[in-house]
Amino acid sequence: MQTHLTFTSLSGIKTELLAVLAADTQTAKGAQAKPAPELLTADATVKAAAAQALASGEFKAAANETLLLHAPTGLAAKRLLIVGLGKPAAAAKQAQIKVNSVRDAAGAAVRFAKPRGIREIVFALPSSEDFSAAGVRAAVEGAFVGDFDPDTYRSDRKDQSIASFTVAAPADCDRAALEAAFAEGVILGESQNFARSLVNEPGNKMTPTVLGQRAAEMAKQVGLGCEVYSTEKLHELKMGAFWGVSQGSTEPPALIVMRYEPAGVKEGPILGLVGKGITFDTGGISIKPSDNMEKMKYDMAGGAAMIGAMRAIALLKPRVRVIGIVCAAENMPDGKAQKPGDVQTAMSGKTIEIINTDAEGRLVLADGLAYARQLGATHLIDAATLTGACVVALGMVNAGAFSNDDHAYAKFEAALAVSGEKFWRLPLGEDYAEMIKSEIADIKNTGGRWGGAITAAEFLHAFAEDTPWIHLDIAGVAWVEDSRPYIAKGPSGVGVRTIVEWVRSYPD
C-alpha cells in the first residue's frame, strides 16, 4: 500500500473515495434524545454535500458506522464516505479516545473499500488541534491494520489490497511535525502487519527454523544484528527448561537473538525483549482437546510481536540499546517428550517440576529471560499467549500486564496512551508465589486452577528476579475471533505498538 500525506483542500481532491469523520454531538438524555451527527471538517463544500444525508436521520455517527454517497455535489472525489466516531468522550480523556477512534475509523474506511473494488482512499483528519500529529500517525496505523487479510493460501484469493491511502491534514498544521508522525505511522503499521503475517502462517509452514529465517531476513533488511541458534546452543547454555519443551518434536528449536545498537550509545540501560515462540502447541503429553487446536499456530504471537517491535525499533532509531530474544519450539507429544512429574534444570540453575506439559510457554520464557540478563539486559519485557486463565479474567478485550517495578510500568502505561492498546495490570505477591513452590524441586510450572494467570506470572518473576520486568499475557487478544469493521478475523499483532513506545521512553 502506497501512503501519502497532503494538505490540499478536500473539495478539490480527485480520488475514488474521500472519507470524512463524523461524531454524534447529541448531549440530551432520555428516550426522546436523537443522534446529532456532525461532520468533523471545516470544509464548507464537504459539509454541504453531506447535509441532506445527515439530516435524514439514517446515519447515527455510531463508532465505525459508515454512509456512502456517490457523486457528491461540488467535490472532485467520485465518492464520499462518512465514518462515525460515536459520542465524544469525557472531557479528561476526550482527545486521546478520539485519536484511538480515528485509528479504528481509518481501518473501517479501508475495510469498507476493499470488497467494493475501491483501491484509492483519501482520509480526512478533523479540523482540530486534537488530531494533529497523533491523529496522522493513528490514521496511517489504522489503514495498515485494516488492509491485512488472512486468506494467504486460498486458491481463489483475490488481491483486494488498497493501492493508495492518503491522509489529508488541515493546511494550517505544523507540517514538519505531521510529516514525522506520518512516517512513524507507516513504520508501526507495517511492523504490526509483519508480526501478523508471521502469526498467520500454519504450523507446517512456520516451524521454529522458518521463524528464525524470517527474523534473520528482516534483521538484514533493517540493519539489526541477528543470530539464530538451535539444539547445540541450548545444551551449551544449559537451557533445560527450553529444551524440555523442544525434546518432543522432530522439528529443532530456534533461539533467535536480535540486537539493536545505536551508534555512539555505549552506556545507559539495555532493554531485553523476550517472546514466546511456540509455533504449534498440542499441549504435549498433557494434550489439549481437539476442538480449536488448529488455532494453536498462534502460540508464537508473543515472539512475533517482539520480532515486529524490533523491526520498528531499527527503523525509528531510539537512543537506547535493545536485545530481542525469541524462544521458538513446537510442543508435541512424542515418545521423547517431557512428562508430568519430570524435573528440568533451567539456565539459571533453578529446578522445575513439570506438573502440566501444556504450561510450556513459561518454561521457554524462563530461559529466555535468564539469557537476556546474561547478555546484559537491565530492563525486561516479555510477551506470550500464556494462559487461558487470563482470558477468563479479562475476556477478549484487555490483555494482562504484570510488573515488579512501578517505574517501568509507569512508562508502559504512558505507552498505552499513545498506542491505544488495552492492557490491565494484575497483581503479584508472595502469597501467589507460594502456590508454585514444589516439594521435589525449587518451583513447579503451574499452581493449579485458581489465579492461574498470576501464578504463571510469578513463575516468570522467579527468573526475572530483581531486574525491572514487565510480563504481558496476550492470550485473549492476540487472535481476533470475529471480524470487526476495522480489523479482519485472525492475528491482531497486539503488543507491537506499545512495546515500541515503551522502548522509546528510555533512557530517562
Secondary structure, 3 states (H helix, E strand, C coil): CEEEEECCCHHHCCCCCEEEEEEECCCCCCCCCCCCEEECCCCHHHHHHHHHHHHCCCCCCCCCCEEEEECCCCCCCCEEEEEECCCCCCHHHHHHHHHHHHHHHHHHHHHHHHHHCCCEEEEECCCCHHHCHHHHHHHHHHHHHHHCCCCCCCCCCCCCCCCEEEEECCCCCCHHHHHHHHHHHHHHHHHHHHHHHHHHCCCCCCCHHHHHHHHHHHHHHHCCEEEEECHHHHHHCCCHHHHHHHCCCCCCCEEEEEEECCCCCCCCCEEEEEEEEEEEECCCCCCCCCCCHHHHHHHHHHHHHHHHHHHHHHHHCCCCEEEEEEEEEEECCCCCCCCCCCEEECCCCCEEECCCCCCCHHHHHHHHHHHHHHCCCCEEEEEECCCHHHHHHHCCCCEEEEECCHHHHHHHHHHHHHHCCCEEECCCCHHHHHHHCCCCCCEECCCCCCCHHHHHHHHHHHHHCCCCEEEEECCCCCEECCCECCECCEECCCCHHHHHHHHHCCCC
